[in-house]
Amino acid sequence: MKNKYLKHINTLLVVFPMTLIMAAVGISRNYGFQDGWMYQVLNTWSVMFPVAYVAAFIIIPVAKRLTEKVAAKAEQTVDRS
């Protein structure tokens, strides 16, 4: 598989279950397990998933740069000790 598709598939495999879990938890906490619970979860998830998928492509590069800065600073601190 081409490397350019790996980023998209990886993000999909993380965002898909996470948004489904969060939708289920949110609906169950707010409304309980009543009639139509699964419909409410899927309806909420259908909005959450595309928003989270697009947001992930914005947040992941920022988080990667921030992680690299923190790791570099921690490495400098360890070297001084």
HTML snippet that shows the backbone in 3Dmol.js (N, CA, C, O; Angstrom):
<script src="https://3Dmol.org/build/3Dmol-min.js"></script>
<div id="view" style="width:600px;height:400px;position:relative"></div>
<script>
const pdb = `
ATOM      1  N   MET A   1       0.845  -1.175   0.000  1.00  0.00           N
ATOM      2  CA  MET A   1       0.000   0.000   0.000  1.00  0.00           C
ATOM      3  C   MET A   1       0.893   1.242   0.000  1.00  0.00           C
ATOM      4  O   MET A   1       1.948   1.281   0.633  1.00  0.00           O
ATOM      5  N   LYS A   2       0.437   2.230  -0.718  1.00  0.00           N
ATOM      6  CA  LYS A   2       1.220   3.457  -0.797  1.00  0.00           C
ATOM      7  C   LYS A   2       1.194   4.197   0.536  1.00  0.00           C
ATOM      8  O   LYS A   2       0.193   4.200   1.253  1.00  0.00           O
ATOM      9  N   ASN A   3       2.307   4.810   0.834  1.00  0.00           N
ATOM     10  CA  ASN A   3       2.469   5.510   2.111  1.00  0.00           C
ATOM     11  C   ASN A   3       1.487   6.668   2.262  1.00  0.00           C
ATOM     12  O   ASN A   3       1.108   7.000   3.385  1.00  0.00           O
ATOM     13  N   LYS A   4       1.065   7.293   1.157  1.00  0.00           N
ATOM     14  CA  LYS A   4       0.156   8.433   1.262  1.00  0.00           C
ATOM     15  C   LYS A   4      -1.219   8.024   1.786  1.00  0.00           C
ATOM     16  O   LYS A   4      -1.927   8.860   2.348  1.00  0.00           O
ATOM     17  N   TYR A   5      -1.612   6.769   1.617  1.00  0.00           N
ATOM     18  CA  TYR A   5      -2.895   6.302   2.114  1.00  0.00           C
ATOM     19  C   TYR A   5      -2.832   5.874   3.580  1.00  0.00           C
ATOM     20  O   TYR A   5      -3.860   5.838   4.256  1.00  0.00           O
ATOM     21  N   LEU A   6      -1.652   5.552   4.072  1.00  0.00           N
ATOM     22  CA  LEU A   6      -1.514   5.073   5.446  1.00  0.00           C
ATOM     23  C   LEU A   6      -1.976   6.106   6.465  1.00  0.00           C
ATOM     24  O   LEU A   6      -2.623   5.759   7.453  1.00  0.00           O
ATOM     25  N   LYS A   7      -1.649   7.367   6.232  1.00  0.00           N
ATOM     26  CA  LYS A   7      -2.039   8.436   7.158  1.00  0.00           C
ATOM     27  C   LYS A   7      -3.562   8.535   7.250  1.00  0.00           C
ATOM     28  O   LYS A   7      -4.110   8.701   8.340  1.00  0.00           O
ATOM     29  N   HIS A   8      -4.237   8.436   6.120  1.00  0.00           N
ATOM     30  CA  HIS A   8      -5.693   8.547   6.100  1.00  0.00           C
ATOM     31  C   HIS A   8      -6.360   7.333   6.743  1.00  0.00           C
ATOM     32  O   HIS A   8      -7.330   7.468   7.488  1.00  0.00           O
ATOM     33  N   ILE A   9      -5.832   6.151   6.450  1.00  0.00           N
ATOM     34  CA  ILE A   9      -6.408   4.939   7.023  1.00  0.00           C
ATOM     35  C   ILE A   9      -6.153   4.877   8.526  1.00  0.00           C
ATOM     36  O   ILE A   9      -7.040   4.501   9.293  1.00  0.00           O
ATOM     37  N   ASN A  10      -4.957   5.242   8.944  1.00  0.00           N
ATOM     38  CA  ASN A  10      -4.633   5.257  10.369  1.00  0.00           C
ATOM     39  C   ASN A  10      -5.554   6.210  11.122  1.00  0.00           C
ATOM     40  O   ASN A  10      -6.080   5.864  12.181  1.00  0.00           O
ATOM     41  N   THR A  11      -5.748   7.398  10.583  1.00  0.00           N
ATOM     42  CA  THR A  11      -6.632   8.377  11.213  1.00  0.00           C
ATOM     43  C   THR A  11      -8.062   7.843  11.260  1.00  0.00           C
ATOM     44  O   THR A  11      -8.749   8.006  12.269  1.00  0.00           O
ATOM     45  N   LEU A  12      -8.511   7.214  10.190  1.00  0.00           N
ATOM     46  CA  LEU A  12      -9.848   6.633  10.151  1.00  0.00           C
ATOM     47  C   LEU A  12     -10.022   5.569  11.225  1.00  0.00           C
ATOM     48  O   LEU A  12     -11.052   5.522  11.897  1.00  0.00           O
ATOM     49  N   LEU A  13      -9.009   4.711  11.387  1.00  0.00           N
ATOM     50  CA  LEU A  13      -9.101   3.622  12.364  1.00  0.00           C
ATOM     51  C   LEU A  13      -9.035   4.110  13.804  1.00  0.00           C
ATOM     52  O   LEU A  13      -9.442   3.390  14.715  1.00  0.00           O
ATOM     53  N   VAL A  14      -8.539   5.296  14.022  1.00  0.00           N
ATOM     54  CA  VAL A  14      -8.538   5.882  15.368  1.00  0.00           C
ATOM     55  C   VAL A  14      -9.831   6.664  15.602  1.00  0.00           C
ATOM     56  O   VAL A  14     -10.467   6.515  16.645  1.00  0.00           O
ATOM     57  N   VAL A  15     -10.215   7.490  14.642  1.00  0.00           N
ATOM     58  CA  VAL A  15     -11.365   8.381  14.813  1.00  0.00           C
ATOM     59  C   VAL A  15     -12.686   7.607  14.819  1.00  0.00           C
ATOM     60  O   VAL A  15     -13.586   7.935  15.592  1.00  0.00           O
ATOM     61  N   PHE A  16     -12.811   6.593  13.977  1.00  0.00           N
ATOM     62  CA  PHE A  16     -14.065   5.834  13.875  1.00  0.00           C
ATOM     63  C   PHE A  16     -14.511   5.270  15.222  1.00  0.00           C
ATOM     64  O   PHE A  16     -15.610   5.598  15.672  1.00  0.00           O
ATOM     65  N   PRO A  17     -13.704   4.433  15.888  1.00  0.00           N
ATOM     66  CA  PRO A  17     -14.186   3.882  17.159  1.00  0.00           C
ATOM     67  C   PRO A  17     -14.254   4.920  18.284  1.00  0.00           C
ATOM     68  O   PRO A  17     -15.130   4.840  19.145  1.00  0.00           O
ATOM     69  N   MET A  18     -13.341   5.885  18.281  1.00  0.00           N
ATOM     70  CA  MET A  18     -13.357   6.880  19.355  1.00  0.00           C
ATOM     71  C   MET A  18     -14.633   7.723  19.319  1.00  0.00           C
ATOM     72  O   MET A  18     -15.237   7.968  20.363  1.00  0.00           O
ATOM     73  N   THR A  19     -15.045   8.165  18.140  1.00  0.00           N
ATOM     74  CA  THR A  19     -16.258   8.975  18.057  1.00  0.00           C
ATOM     75  C   THR A  19     -17.496   8.137  18.349  1.00  0.00           C
ATOM     76  O   THR A  19     -18.457   8.637  18.934  1.00  0.00           O
ATOM     77  N   LEU A  20     -17.483   6.871  17.949  1.00  0.00           N
ATOM     78  CA  LEU A  20     -18.615   5.999  18.241  1.00  0.00           C
ATOM     79  C   LEU A  20     -18.743   5.770  19.749  1.00  0.00           C
ATOM     80  O   LEU A  20     -19.847   5.794  20.293  1.00  0.00           O
ATOM     81  N   ILE A  21     -17.622   5.552  20.410  1.00  0.00           N
ATOM     82  CA  ILE A  21     -17.631   5.380  21.869  1.00  0.00           C
ATOM     83  C   ILE A  21     -18.103   6.660  22.562  1.00  0.00           C
ATOM     84  O   ILE A  21     -18.932   6.611  23.471  1.00  0.00           O
ATOM     85  N   MET A  22     -17.579   7.789  22.136  1.00  0.00           N
ATOM     86  CA  MET A  22     -17.961   9.052  22.765  1.00  0.00           C
ATOM     87  C   MET A  22     -19.438   9.368  22.545  1.00  0.00           C
ATOM     88  O   MET A  22     -20.099   9.883  23.447  1.00  0.00           O
ATOM     89  N   ALA A  23     -19.962   9.066  21.362  1.00  0.00           N
ATOM     90  CA  ALA A  23     -21.391   9.285  21.108  1.00  0.00           C
ATOM     91  C   ALA A  23     -22.230   8.388  22.015  1.00  0.00           C
ATOM     92  O   ALA A  23     -23.221   8.835  22.592  1.00  0.00           O
ATOM     93  N   ALA A  24     -21.831   7.125  22.137  1.00  0.00           N
ATOM     94  CA  ALA A  24     -22.578   6.185  22.993  1.00  0.00           C
ATOM     95  C   ALA A  24     -22.538   6.609  24.455  1.00  0.00           C
ATOM     96  O   ALA A  24     -23.556   6.554  25.145  1.00  0.00           O
ATOM     97  N   VAL A  25     -21.387   7.026  24.924  1.00  0.00           N
ATOM     98  CA  VAL A  25     -21.258   7.467  26.321  1.00  0.00           C
ATOM     99  C   VAL A  25     -22.078   8.735  26.550  1.00  0.00           C
ATOM    100  O   VAL A  25     -22.794   8.840  27.546  1.00  0.00           O
ATOM    101  N   GLY A  26     -21.977   9.684  25.646  1.00  0.00           N
ATOM    102  CA  GLY A  26     -22.715  10.940  25.802  1.00  0.00           C
ATOM    103  C   GLY A  26     -24.221  10.738  25.820  1.00  0.00           C
ATOM    104  O   GLY A  26     -24.918  11.300  26.665  1.00  0.00           O
ATOM    105  N   ILE A  27     -24.720   9.939  24.892  1.00  0.00           N
ATOM    106  CA  ILE A  27     -26.165   9.684  24.838  1.00  0.00           C
ATOM    107  C   ILE A  27     -26.623   8.897  26.055  1.00  0.00           C
ATOM    108  O   ILE A  27     -27.667   9.200  26.631  1.00  0.00           O
ATOM    109  N   SER A  28     -25.854   7.888  26.452  1.00  0.00           N
ATOM    110  CA  SER A  28     -26.275   7.079  27.606  1.00  0.00           C
ATOM    111  C   SER A  28     -26.248   7.892  28.904  1.00  0.00           C
ATOM    112  O   SER A  28     -27.094   7.693  29.776  1.00  0.00           O
ATOM    113  N   ARG A  29     -25.296   8.790  29.035  1.00  0.00           N
ATOM    114  CA  ARG A  29     -25.246   9.623  30.254  1.00  0.00           C
ATOM    115  C   ARG A  29     -26.352  10.657  30.273  1.00  0.00           C
ATOM    116  O   ARG A  29     -26.939  10.917  31.323  1.00  0.00           O
ATOM    117  N   ASN A  30     -26.645  11.249  29.127  1.00  0.00           N
ATOM    118  CA  ASN A  30     -27.646  12.312  29.093  1.00  0.00           C
ATOM    119  C   ASN A  30     -29.086  11.808  29.056  1.00  0.00           C
ATOM    120  O   ASN A  30     -29.976  12.416  29.650  1.00  0.00           O
ATOM    121  N   TYR A  31     -29.312  10.695  28.357  1.00  0.00           N
ATOM    122  CA  TYR A  31     -30.680  10.238  28.154  1.00  0.00           C
ATOM    123  C   TYR A  31     -30.952   8.837  28.687  1.00  0.00           C
ATOM    124  O   TYR A  31     -32.110   8.436  28.797  1.00  0.00           O
ATOM    125  N   GLY A  32     -29.912   8.094  29.015  1.00  0.00           N
ATOM    126  CA  GLY A  32     -30.100   6.723  29.469  1.00  0.00           C
ATOM    127  C   GLY A  32     -30.379   5.790  28.295  1.00  0.00           C
ATOM    128  O   GLY A  32     -30.360   6.196  27.133  1.00  0.00           O
ATOM    129  N   PHE A  33     -30.636   4.544  28.630  1.00  0.00           N
ATOM    130  CA  PHE A  33     -30.904   3.536  27.609  1.00  0.00           C
ATOM    131  C   PHE A  33     -32.421   3.416  27.417  1.00  0.00           C
ATOM    132  O   PHE A  33     -33.062   2.521  27.968  1.00  0.00           O
ATOM    133  N   GLN A  34     -32.964   4.316  26.642  1.00  0.00           N
ATOM    134  CA  GLN A  34     -34.399   4.318  26.389  1.00  0.00           C
ATOM    135  C   GLN A  34     -34.668   3.887  24.951  1.00  0.00           C
ATOM    136  O   GLN A  34     -33.735   3.634  24.188  1.00  0.00           O
ATOM    137  N   ASP A  35     -35.934   3.805  24.589  1.00  0.00           N
ATOM    138  CA  ASP A  35     -36.280   3.448  23.217  1.00  0.00           C
ATOM    139  C   ASP A  35     -35.648   4.445  22.246  1.00  0.00           C
ATOM    140  O   ASP A  35     -35.682   5.654  22.472  1.00  0.00           O
ATOM    141  N   GLY A  36     -35.086   3.934  21.188  1.00  0.00           N
ATOM    142  CA  GLY A  36     -34.441   4.791  20.202  1.00  0.00           C
ATOM    143  C   GLY A  36     -33.019   5.172  20.556  1.00  0.00           C
ATOM    144  O   GLY A  36     -32.422   6.035  19.912  1.00  0.00           O
ATOM    145  N   TRP A  37     -32.475   4.530  21.582  1.00  0.00           N
ATOM    146  CA  TRP A  37     -31.117   4.859  22.033  1.00  0.00           C
ATOM    147  C   TRP A  37     -30.093   4.677  20.911  1.00  0.00           C
ATOM    148  O   TRP A  37     -29.249   5.547  20.698  1.00  0.00           O
ATOM    149  N   MET A  38     -30.160   3.561  20.200  1.00  0.00           N
ATOM    150  CA  MET A  38     -29.187   3.302  19.140  1.00  0.00           C
ATOM    151  C   MET A  38     -29.338   4.311  18.006  1.00  0.00           C
ATOM    152  O   MET A  38     -28.343   4.740  17.422  1.00  0.00           O
ATOM    153  N   TYR A  39     -30.564   4.688  17.693  1.00  0.00           N
ATOM    154  CA  TYR A  39     -30.782   5.706  16.659  1.00  0.00           C
ATOM    155  C   TYR A  39     -30.149   7.039  17.082  1.00  0.00           C
ATOM    156  O   TYR A  39     -29.521   7.714  16.266  1.00  0.00           O
ATOM    157  N   GLN A  40     -30.312   7.411  18.335  1.00  0.00           N
ATOM    158  CA  GLN A  40     -29.709   8.653  18.833  1.00  0.00           C
ATOM    159  C   GLN A  40     -28.188   8.586  18.755  1.00  0.00           C
ATOM    160  O   GLN A  40     -27.542   9.562  18.375  1.00  0.00           O
ATOM    161  N   VAL A  41     -27.616   7.442  19.114  1.00  0.00           N
ATOM    162  CA  VAL A  41     -26.162   7.282  19.061  1.00  0.00           C
ATOM    163  C   VAL A  41     -25.672   7.426  17.620  1.00  0.00           C
ATOM    164  O   VAL A  41     -24.720   8.160  17.357  1.00  0.00           O
ATOM    165  N   LEU A  42     -26.315   6.732  16.698  1.00  0.00           N
ATOM    166  CA  LEU A  42     -25.884   6.792  15.296  1.00  0.00           C
ATOM    167  C   LEU A  42     -26.104   8.171  14.695  1.00  0.00           C
ATOM    168  O   LEU A  42     -25.305   8.627  13.877  1.00  0.00           O
ATOM    169  N   ASN A  43     -27.178   8.837  15.094  1.00  0.00           N
ATOM    170  CA  ASN A  43     -27.432  10.187  14.608  1.00  0.00           C
ATOM    171  C   ASN A  43     -26.361  11.154  15.114  1.00  0.00           C
ATOM    172  O   ASN A  43     -25.847  11.973  14.352  1.00  0.00           O
ATOM    173  N   THR A  44     -26.030  11.055  16.394  1.00  0.00           N
ATOM    174  CA  THR A  44     -24.981  11.898  16.972  1.00  0.00           C
ATOM    175  C   THR A  44     -23.629  11.572  16.355  1.00  0.00           C
ATOM    176  O   THR A  44     -22.853  12.470  16.029  1.00  0.00           O
ATOM    177  N   TRP A  45     -23.353  10.285  16.198  1.00  0.00           N
ATOM    178  CA  TRP A  45     -22.073   9.852  15.635  1.00  0.00           C
ATOM    179  C   TRP A  45     -21.907  10.326  14.195  1.00  0.00           C
ATOM    180  O   TRP A  45     -20.796  10.651  13.777  1.00  0.00           O
ATOM    181  N   SER A  46     -23.001  10.368  13.430  1.00  0.00           N
ATOM    182  CA  SER A  46     -22.914  10.791  12.028  1.00  0.00           C
ATOM    183  C   SER A  46     -22.463  12.251  11.899  1.00  0.00           C
ATOM    184  O   SER A  46     -21.930  12.647  10.863  1.00  0.00           O
ATOM    185  N   VAL A  47     -22.673  13.035  12.932  1.00  0.00           N
ATOM    186  CA  VAL A  47     -22.174  14.416  12.940  1.00  0.00           C
ATOM    187  C   VAL A  47     -20.760  14.466  13.506  1.00  0.00           C
ATOM    188  O   VAL A  47     -19.904  15.185  12.992  1.00  0.00           O
ATOM    189  N   MET A  48     -20.520  13.702  14.563  1.00  0.00           N
ATOM    190  CA  MET A  48     -19.212  13.727  15.237  1.00  0.00           C
ATOM    191  C   MET A  48     -18.086  13.205  14.348  1.00  0.00           C
ATOM    192  O   MET A  48     -16.998  13.780  14.325  1.00  0.00           O
ATOM    193  N   PHE A  49     -18.337  12.132  13.624  1.00  0.00           N
ATOM    194  CA  PHE A  49     -17.276  11.479  12.864  1.00  0.00           C
ATOM    195  C   PHE A  49     -16.622  12.388  11.825  1.00  0.00           C
ATOM    196  O   PHE A  49     -15.399  12.528  11.847  1.00  0.00           O
ATOM    197  N   PRO A  50     -17.376  13.016  10.914  1.00  0.00           N
ATOM    198  CA  PRO A  50     -16.694  13.867   9.922  1.00  0.00           C
ATOM    199  C   PRO A  50     -15.976  15.060  10.542  1.00  0.00           C
ATOM    200  O   PRO A  50     -14.907  15.457  10.078  1.00  0.00           O
ATOM    201  N   VAL A  51     -16.561  15.628  11.584  1.00  0.00           N
ATOM    202  CA  VAL A  51     -15.916  16.766  12.245  1.00  0.00           C
ATOM    203  C   VAL A  51     -14.596  16.328  12.874  1.00  0.00           C
ATOM    204  O   VAL A  51     -13.577  17.000  12.716  1.00  0.00           O
ATOM    205  N   ALA A  52     -14.613  15.209  13.582  1.00  0.00           N
ATOM    206  CA  ALA A  52     -13.396  14.716  14.233  1.00  0.00           C
ATOM    207  C   ALA A  52     -12.350  14.271  13.209  1.00  0.00           C
ATOM    208  O   ALA A  52     -11.154  14.457  13.431  1.00  0.00           O
ATOM    209  N   TYR A  53     -12.783  13.690  12.101  1.00  0.00           N
ATOM    210  CA  TYR A  53     -11.842  13.219  11.080  1.00  0.00           C
ATOM    211  C   TYR A  53     -11.082  14.393  10.465  1.00  0.00           C
ATOM    212  O   TYR A  53      -9.864  14.331  10.301  1.00  0.00           O
ATOM    213  N   VAL A  54     -11.795  15.449  10.129  1.00  0.00           N
ATOM    214  CA  VAL A  54     -11.153  16.641   9.565  1.00  0.00           C
ATOM    215  C   VAL A  54     -10.285  17.321  10.620  1.00  0.00           C
ATOM    216  O   VAL A  54      -9.162  17.734  10.330  1.00  0.00           O
ATOM    217  N   ALA A  55     -10.797  17.438  11.835  1.00  0.00           N
ATOM    218  CA  ALA A  55     -10.039  18.079  12.911  1.00  0.00           C
ATOM    219  C   ALA A  55      -8.750  17.323  13.213  1.00  0.00           C
ATOM    220  O   ALA A  55      -7.742  17.933  13.571  1.00  0.00           O
ATOM    221  N   ALA A  56      -8.775  16.015  13.074  1.00  0.00           N
ATOM    222  CA  ALA A  56      -7.578  15.211  13.353  1.00  0.00           C
ATOM    223  C   ALA A  56      -6.432  15.597  12.429  1.00  0.00           C
ATOM    224  O   ALA A  56      -5.277  15.616  12.855  1.00  0.00           O
ATOM    225  N   PHE A  57      -6.730  15.902  11.178  1.00  0.00           N
ATOM    226  CA  PHE A  57      -5.668  16.288  10.245  1.00  0.00           C
ATOM    227  C   PHE A  57      -5.104  17.670  10.552  1.00  0.00           C
ATOM    228  O   PHE A  57      -4.009  18.006  10.102  1.00  0.00           O
ATOM    229  N   ILE A  58      -5.832  18.460  11.303  1.00  0.00           N
ATOM    230  CA  ILE A  58      -5.323  19.766  11.743  1.00  0.00           C
ATOM    231  C   ILE A  58      -4.545  19.605  13.044  1.00  0.00           C
ATOM    232  O   ILE A  58      -3.483  20.205  13.209  1.00  0.00           O
ATOM    233  N   ILE A  59      -5.060  18.809  13.957  1.00  0.00           N
ATOM    234  CA  ILE A  59      -4.484  18.674  15.292  1.00  0.00           C
ATOM    235  C   ILE A  59      -3.235  17.793  15.304  1.00  0.00           C
ATOM    236  O   ILE A  59      -2.280  18.111  16.012  1.00  0.00           O
ATOM    237  N   ILE A  60      -3.214  16.710  14.552  1.00  0.00           N
ATOM    238  CA  ILE A  60      -2.092  15.761  14.595  1.00  0.00           C
ATOM    239  C   ILE A  60      -0.756  16.420  14.254  1.00  0.00           C
ATOM    240  O   ILE A  60       0.207  16.211  14.991  1.00  0.00           O
ATOM    241  N   PRO A  61      -0.643  17.206  13.173  1.00  0.00           N
ATOM    242  CA  PRO A  61       0.661  17.841  12.906  1.00  0.00           C
ATOM    243  C   PRO A  61       1.092  18.814  14.004  1.00  0.00           C
ATOM    244  O   PRO A  61       2.276  18.898  14.331  1.00  0.00           O
ATOM    245  N   VAL A  62       0.141  19.541  14.567  1.00  0.00           N
ATOM    246  CA  VAL A  62       0.459  20.478  15.653  1.00  0.00           C
ATOM    247  C   VAL A  62       0.940  19.698  16.872  1.00  0.00           C
ATOM    248  O   VAL A  62       1.931  20.071  17.501  1.00  0.00           O
ATOM    249  N   ALA A  63       0.245  18.627  17.201  1.00  0.00           N
ATOM    250  CA  ALA A  63       0.637  17.805  18.348  1.00  0.00           C
ATOM    251  C   ALA A  63       2.010  17.170  18.124  1.00  0.00           C
ATOM    252  O   ALA A  63       2.795  17.040  19.063  1.00  0.00           O
ATOM    253  N   LYS A  64       2.294  16.780  16.897  1.00  0.00           N
ATOM    254  CA  LYS A  64       3.596  16.182  16.594  1.00  0.00           C
ATOM    255  C   LYS A  64       4.724  17.195  16.808  1.00  0.00           C
ATOM    256  O   LYS A  64       5.750  16.869  17.407  1.00  0.00           O
ATOM    257  N   ARG A  65       4.531  18.420  16.317  1.00  0.00           N
ATOM    258  CA  ARG A  65       5.557  19.455  16.517  1.00  0.00           C
ATOM    259  C   ARG A  65       5.743  19.787  17.993  1.00  0.00           C
ATOM    260  O   ARG A  65       6.870  19.958  18.457  1.00  0.00           O
ATOM    261  N   LEU A  66       4.640  19.877  18.727  1.00  0.00           N
ATOM    262  CA  LEU A  66       4.712  20.163  20.156  1.00  0.00           C
ATOM    263  C   LEU A  66       5.422  19.041  20.903  1.00  0.00           C
ATOM    264  O   LEU A  66       6.224  19.297  21.802  1.00  0.00           O
ATOM    265  N   THR A  67       5.129  17.804  20.533  1.00  0.00           N
ATOM    266  CA  THR A  67       5.785  16.652  21.154  1.00  0.00           C
ATOM    267  C   THR A  67       7.281  16.666  20.887  1.00  0.00           C
ATOM    268  O   THR A  67       8.076  16.377  21.780  1.00  0.00           O
ATOM    269  N   GLU A  68       7.666  16.999  19.663  1.00  0.00           N
ATOM    270  CA  GLU A  68       9.087  17.065  19.325  1.00  0.00           C
ATOM    271  C   GLU A  68       9.796  18.143  20.141  1.00  0.00           C
ATOM    272  O   GLU A  68      10.927  17.939  20.584  1.00  0.00           O
ATOM    273  N   LYS A  69       9.146  19.283  20.343  1.00  0.00           N
ATOM    274  CA  LYS A  69       9.745  20.352  21.150  1.00  0.00           C
ATOM    275  C   LYS A  69       9.905  19.931  22.605  1.00  0.00           C
ATOM    276  O   LYS A  69      10.947  20.164  23.216  1.00  0.00           O
ATOM    277  N   VAL A  70       8.864  19.309  23.153  1.00  0.00           N
ATOM    278  CA  VAL A  70       8.926  18.869  24.547  1.00  0.00           C
ATOM    279  C   VAL A  70      10.000  17.800  24.713  1.00  0.00           C
ATOM    280  O   VAL A  70      10.756  17.823  25.684  1.00  0.00           O
ATOM    281  N   ALA A  71      10.069  16.871  23.779  1.00  0.00           N
ATOM    282  CA  ALA A  71      11.070  15.802  23.863  1.00  0.00           C
ATOM    283  C   ALA A  71      12.486  16.360  23.732  1.00  0.00           C
ATOM    284  O   ALA A  71      13.401  15.909  24.421  1.00  0.00           O
ATOM    285  N   ALA A  72      12.662  17.332  22.855  1.00  0.00           N
ATOM    286  CA  ALA A  72      13.988  17.938  22.693  1.00  0.00           C
ATOM    287  C   ALA A  72      14.399  18.679  23.963  1.00  0.00           C
ATOM    288  O   ALA A  72      15.554  18.608  24.382  1.00  0.00           O
ATOM    289  N   LYS A  73      13.451  19.388  24.572  1.00  0.00           N
ATOM    290  CA  LYS A  73      13.754  20.106  25.812  1.00  0.00           C
ATOM    291  C   LYS A  73      14.057  19.124  26.934  1.00  0.00           C
ATOM    292  O   LYS A  73      14.962  19.366  27.733  1.00  0.00           O
ATOM    293  N   ALA A  74      13.314  18.017  27.011  1.00  0.00           N
ATOM    294  CA  ALA A  74      13.577  17.008  28.028  1.00  0.00           C
ATOM    295  C   ALA A  74      14.942  16.354  27.812  1.00  0.00           C
ATOM    296  O   ALA A  74      15.643  16.032  28.771  1.00  0.00           O
ATOM    297  N   GLU A  75      15.307  16.164  26.568  1.00  0.00           N
ATOM    298  CA  GLU A  75      16.611  15.567  26.263  1.00  0.00           C
ATOM    299  C   GLU A  75      17.745  16.513  26.677  1.00  0.00           C
ATOM    300  O   GLU A  75      18.772  16.062  27.184  1.00  0.00           O
ATOM    301  N   GLN A  76      17.564  17.809  26.464  1.00  0.00           N
ATOM    302  CA  GLN A  76      18.565  18.791  26.877  1.00  0.00           C
ATOM    303  C   GLN A  76      18.702  18.802  28.395  1.00  0.00           C
ATOM    304  O   GLN A  76      19.812  18.918  28.913  1.00  0.00           O
ATOM    305  N   THR A  77      17.604  18.684  29.103  1.00  0.00           N
ATOM    306  CA  THR A  77      17.623  18.650  30.562  1.00  0.00           C
ATOM    307  C   THR A  77      18.358  17.423  31.076  1.00  0.00           C
ATOM    308  O   THR A  77      19.120  17.513  32.038  1.00  0.00           O
ATOM    309  N   VAL A  78      18.138  16.292  30.450  1.00  0.00           N
ATOM    310  CA  VAL A  78      18.810  15.056  30.843  1.00  0.00           C
ATOM    311  C   VAL A  78      20.306  15.160  30.560  1.00  0.00           C
ATOM    312  O   VAL A  78      21.114  14.695  31.364  1.00  0.00           O
ATOM    313  N   ASP A  79      20.690  15.762  29.431  1.00  0.00           N
ATOM    314  CA  ASP A  79      22.088  15.908  29.074  1.00  0.00           C
ATOM    315  C   ASP A  79      22.843  16.796  30.070  1.00  0.00           C
ATOM    316  O   ASP A  79      24.032  16.581  30.309  1.00  0.00           O
ATOM    317  N   ARG A  80      22.170  17.778  30.645  1.00  0.00           N
ATOM    318  CA  ARG A  80      22.798  18.698  31.600  1.00  0.00           C
ATOM    319  C   ARG A  80      23.052  18.034  32.947  1.00  0.00           C
ATOM    320  O   ARG A  80      23.946  18.438  33.691  1.00  0.00           O
ATOM    321  N   SER A  81      22.270  17.026  33.249  1.00  0.00           N
ATOM    322  CA  SER A  81      22.380  16.383  34.572  1.00  0.00           C
ATOM    323  C   SER A  81      23.590  15.541  34.723  1.00  0.00           C
ATOM    324  O   SER A  81      23.800  14.947  35.781  1.00  0.00           O
TER     325      SER A  81
END
`;
const viewer = $3Dmol.createViewer("view");
viewer.addModel(pdb, "pdb");
viewer.setStyle({}, {cartoon: {color: "spectrum"}});
viewer.zoomTo();
viewer.render();
</script>
